[in-house]
Amino acid sequence: MRIVFFGTPDYIIPVLEKLHKYHEIVAVVTQSPKPMGRGKTLTYSAVDAWAFKKHIIRNFDYVDLPEADMGVCASFGMIIPKIILDHFKYGILNIHPSLLPMFRGSSPIQATLISGINPTGVSIIRMVKELDAGPILTQFEEDVLKDDTNETLRARLFEKSADVLLDMIPAYIEGKIKYKPQDETKVVTTKMIKREDGFVDLYKDNHELIWRKFRAYSPWPGIWTMINDKQSLPLKNKRLKILKCRFEDNKLILDEVQPESKNPTTWNIFRKTYGLNDL
């Protein structure tokens, strides 16, 4: 089977590796290199780097795509136009890390962790022009572990997706899979995560919700708060990053924090130094 793969980040490489082992990846389409870090070094995506090592065609757009039977998409991060969806005999299959129609959009795993919904899962759909709205070919469930973060949960979901996709492709090509339309009355859409979404109020917000946000926004954007205590004048209106925390006996326990422009420290040392109340 000749396949064009659409994807960008490192955590979907297991899917690409499995496909490459059993099918012919004739090209990858990935996001173009972007300046990263303080030095603004031009950095290529994980999928781009993978394809380079394998001597596979790399595209940053949809021009001159090689002939292929189907496309596979996982965390691509760009809208694929209908003319490209129609380019392949068997369309493009998309691996989406939620049980659609729940949590369409760009941040389904974060939404899962913040909502506390359990189990979650993965949907493999045939892509259509509308975002994440295509018919469902297969789904599987996965339990959310109590200490799962965005990073650990998505790694597990995409790792398992690779095997499910491989098992499904032969039946899909033979027309043995019945398409399941999504129930539009049950659609829940997620949003693009921004740095500001990591804000929490340590003294007003529900502790369990803060813990869920900490796990959902790990490693990016992380969670943070503003220091407005009258006694902490040197740090007033400064950001405080929450680097490590726990949730025990319905209480949030902070372990490590980092004041703006300062080095990380323990919460106990920080609050005693600046006269802050404990949670």
C-alpha positions as CSV (number, residue, x, y, z in Angstrom):
1,M,0.0,0.0,0.0
2,R,1.5,3.4,-1.1
3,I,0.8,6.0,1.6
4,V,1.4,9.7,2.1
5,F,1.7,10.6,5.8
6,F,0.6,13.9,7.2
7,G,2.0,14.8,10.6
8,T,4.4,16.9,12.5
9,P,5.4,16.2,16.2
10,D,7.6,13.5,17.8
11,Y,4.9,11.6,19.6
12,I,3.3,10.4,16.4
13,I,6.6,8.8,15.2
14,P,5.5,5.3,16.4
15,V,2.6,5.4,14.0
16,L,4.9,6.4,11.2
17,E,7.4,3.6,12.1
18,K,4.7,0.9,12.1
19,L,3.3,2.1,8.7
20,H,6.8,2.2,7.2
21,K,7.4,-1.4,8.4
22,Y,4.4,-2.9,6.6
23,H,3.6,-0.3,3.8
24,E,5.4,2.0,1.5
25,I,5.6,5.6,2.7
26,V,6.1,7.5,-0.5
27,A,6.1,11.0,1.1
28,V,5.4,12.9,4.2
29,V,3.7,16.3,4.4
30,T,4.7,18.2,7.5
31,Q,4.9,21.8,8.8
32,S,7.8,23.9,7.6
33,P,10.8,24.5,9.8
34,K,10.3,27.3,12.4
35,P,12.8,29.4,14.5
36,M,13.0,28.0,18.0
37,G,14.6,29.0,21.3
38,R,16.3,32.2,22.2
39,G,18.7,31.9,19.3
40,K,15.8,31.5,16.9
41,T,17.5,28.4,15.4
42,L,15.6,27.1,12.4
43,T,14.2,23.7,13.6
44,Y,12.7,21.0,11.5
45,S,9.8,18.9,12.7
46,A,10.2,15.3,14.1
47,V,8.4,13.9,11.0
48,D,10.7,15.9,8.7
49,A,13.8,14.6,10.4
50,W,12.5,11.0,10.3
51,A,11.8,11.2,6.6
52,F,15.2,12.8,5.9
53,K,16.9,9.8,7.6
54,K,14.8,7.4,5.6
55,H,15.4,9.2,2.3
56,I,11.6,9.8,1.9
57,I,10.2,12.8,0.0
58,R,9.4,15.7,2.4
59,N,6.8,18.3,1.5
60,F,5.8,21.5,3.3
61,D,2.8,22.0,1.0
62,Y,0.5,20.0,-1.3
63,V,2.3,20.6,-4.5
64,D,3.6,17.6,-6.6
65,L,2.5,14.9,-4.2
66,P,3.4,11.5,-5.5
67,E,0.8,9.0,-6.5
68,A,-0.4,7.0,-3.5
69,D,-3.4,4.8,-2.5
70,M,-4.2,6.6,0.6
71,G,-3.2,9.2,3.2
72,V,-2.8,8.9,6.9
73,C,-2.9,12.0,9.2
74,A,-1.9,12.3,12.8
75,S,-1.4,15.7,14.6
76,F,-0.6,17.5,11.4
77,G,-1.7,20.9,12.6
78,M,-2.9,22.3,9.3
79,I,-6.2,22.2,7.4
80,I,-6.0,19.8,4.4
81,P,-8.0,21.1,1.4
82,K,-10.8,19.0,-0.2
83,I,-8.8,18.7,-3.4
84,I,-6.1,16.8,-1.5
85,L,-8.7,14.7,0.4
86,D,-10.0,13.6,-3.0
87,H,-6.5,13.0,-4.4
88,F,-6.3,9.5,-2.9
89,K,-8.4,6.5,-4.0
90,Y,-9.0,5.5,-0.4
91,G,-9.0,9.0,1.0
92,I,-7.1,10.2,4.1
93,L,-7.5,8.4,7.5
94,N,-7.1,10.6,10.5
95,I,-6.1,9.4,14.0
96,H,-7.9,11.6,16.6
97,P,-7.2,11.1,20.3
98,S,-10.7,11.2,21.7
99,L,-13.9,9.3,21.4
100,L,-15.6,11.4,18.7
101,P,-17.8,13.3,18.5
102,M,-16.5,14.2,22.0
103,F,-13.6,16.7,21.9
104,R,-13.2,17.6,18.2
105,G,-10.5,20.2,17.6
106,S,-6.9,20.8,18.5
107,S,-6.7,19.9,22.2
108,P,-8.7,16.8,22.9
109,I,-6.2,15.2,25.4
110,Q,-6.0,18.4,27.5
111,A,-9.8,18.6,27.5
112,T,-10.1,15.0,28.6
113,L,-7.7,15.6,31.5
114,I,-9.3,18.8,32.7
115,S,-12.9,17.4,32.4
116,G,-12.0,14.3,34.3
117,I,-13.7,12.1,31.8
118,N,-12.6,8.5,32.0
119,P,-12.1,6.4,29.9
120,T,-10.9,8.3,26.9
121,G,-9.8,6.7,23.6
122,V,-9.0,7.2,19.9
123,S,-11.1,7.5,16.8
124,I,-9.9,6.7,13.3
125,I,-12.0,8.5,10.8
126,R,-12.1,9.1,7.1
127,M,-11.3,12.8,6.7
128,V,-13.9,15.3,5.3
129,K,-13.6,19.0,4.7
130,E,-15.2,19.8,8.1
131,L,-12.8,19.6,11.1
132,D,-12.8,16.1,12.7
133,A,-16.3,15.5,11.4
134,G,-15.7,12.5,9.1
135,P,-17.3,9.0,9.5
136,I,-15.8,6.8,12.2
137,L,-14.1,3.6,11.0
138,T,-13.0,2.3,14.4
139,Q,-12.6,3.4,18.0
140,F,-10.9,2.0,21.1
141,E,-11.0,3.0,24.7
142,E,-8.1,3.7,27.1
143,D,-8.2,4.3,30.8
144,V,-6.8,7.6,32.1
145,L,-4.4,6.9,34.9
146,K,-4.5,9.0,38.0
147,D,-1.1,10.6,37.4
148,D,-1.4,10.8,33.6
149,T,-0.2,14.1,32.0
150,N,-0.9,15.3,28.5
151,E,2.5,13.9,27.5
152,T,2.1,10.4,29.0
153,L,-1.5,9.9,27.9
154,R,-0.9,11.0,24.3
155,A,2.2,8.8,24.0
156,R,0.2,5.8,25.0
157,L,-2.8,6.6,22.8
158,F,-0.7,7.1,19.6
159,E,1.4,4.0,20.4
160,K,-1.7,1.9,20.6
161,S,-3.2,3.6,17.6
162,A,-0.4,2.4,15.4
163,D,-1.4,-1.3,15.9
164,V,-5.1,-0.6,15.6
165,L,-4.6,1.3,12.3
166,L,-2.4,-1.5,10.9
167,D,-5.0,-4.2,11.8
168,M,-7.8,-2.1,10.3
169,I,-6.3,-1.1,6.9
170,P,-6.8,-4.5,5.1
171,A,-10.5,-4.7,6.0
172,Y,-10.9,-1.0,5.1
173,I,-9.3,-1.5,1.6
174,E,-11.6,-4.5,1.0
175,G,-14.7,-2.5,1.9
176,K,-15.5,-4.6,4.9
177,I,-15.8,-1.7,7.4
178,K,-19.1,0.0,7.9
179,Y,-18.8,3.8,8.2
180,K,-20.4,5.2,11.4
181,P,-21.6,8.8,11.0
182,Q,-20.9,11.1,14.0
183,D,-23.9,12.2,16.0
184,E,-23.8,16.0,15.5
185,T,-26.1,16.5,18.5
186,K,-23.3,15.3,20.8
187,V,-20.4,17.3,19.4
188,V,-18.0,19.0,21.9
189,T,-15.3,21.2,20.4
190,T,-12.0,22.1,22.0
191,K,-10.0,25.2,21.5
192,M,-6.4,26.1,20.7
193,I,-4.4,26.2,23.9
194,K,-2.7,29.5,24.7
195,R,-0.1,30.4,27.3
196,E,-2.7,32.4,29.3
197,D,-4.8,29.2,29.7
198,G,-2.3,28.0,32.3
199,F,-3.3,30.7,34.9
200,V,-4.7,29.4,38.2
201,D,-5.7,31.1,41.4
202,L,-4.1,29.0,44.2
203,Y,-6.4,30.4,46.9
204,K,-9.7,30.5,45.0
205,D,-9.7,27.8,42.4
206,N,-10.8,24.2,43.3
207,H,-7.7,22.2,44.2
208,E,-8.7,19.2,42.0
209,L,-9.2,21.5,39.0
210,I,-5.8,23.0,39.5
211,W,-4.3,19.4,39.6
212,R,-6.2,18.5,36.4
213,K,-4.8,21.6,34.7
214,F,-1.3,20.9,35.9
215,R,-1.5,17.4,34.2
216,A,-3.3,18.7,31.1
217,Y,-0.8,21.5,30.5
218,S,2.3,19.5,31.0
219,P,4.8,20.1,29.4
220,W,3.2,23.2,27.8
221,P,2.1,25.8,28.7
222,G,2.4,24.7,32.3
223,I,0.4,26.4,35.1
224,W,1.2,29.6,36.8
225,T,-0.3,32.2,39.1
226,M,0.1,35.9,39.9
227,I,1.7,37.0,43.2
228,N,-0.5,39.7,44.7
229,D,-0.1,39.2,48.4
230,K,0.5,42.6,50.1
231,Q,3.4,41.2,52.1
232,S,5.3,40.0,49.0
233,L,6.1,43.5,47.6
234,P,9.3,42.4,45.9
235,L,7.3,40.0,43.7
236,K,4.0,41.8,43.5
237,N,2.3,41.3,40.1
238,K,5.0,38.7,39.1
239,R,4.3,35.3,37.6
240,L,4.9,32.2,39.7
241,K,5.3,28.9,37.8
242,I,4.1,25.7,39.4
243,L,6.8,23.2,38.4
244,K,5.8,20.2,40.6
245,C,2.7,19.4,42.7
246,R,0.6,16.5,44.0
247,F,-3.0,16.0,44.8
248,E,-3.5,14.0,48.1
249,D,-6.6,13.7,50.3
250,N,-8.5,16.3,48.2
251,K,-5.7,18.8,48.7
252,L,-3.2,20.3,46.4
253,I,0.4,20.1,47.6
254,L,2.9,22.3,45.9
255,D,6.5,20.9,45.8
256,E,8.4,23.2,43.5
257,V,7.8,26.7,42.1
258,Q,9.7,29.3,40.1
259,P,9.2,33.0,40.6
260,E,9.5,35.1,37.5
261,S,13.2,35.8,36.6
262,K,14.4,33.7,39.5
263,N,15.6,30.1,40.0
264,P,13.3,27.2,41.0
265,T,12.8,26.6,44.7
266,T,10.5,24.6,47.0
267,W,7.1,26.0,47.8
268,N,7.8,26.0,51.6
269,I,11.0,28.0,51.2
270,F,9.3,30.4,48.8
271,R,6.2,31.1,50.9
272,K,8.3,31.5,54.1
273,T,10.7,33.8,52.4
274,Y,8.0,36.1,51.1
275,G,5.5,35.7,54.0
276,L,2.8,33.9,52.0
277,N,0.0,31.8,53.5
278,D,0.0,28.1,52.8
279,L,-2.8,26.7,50.7
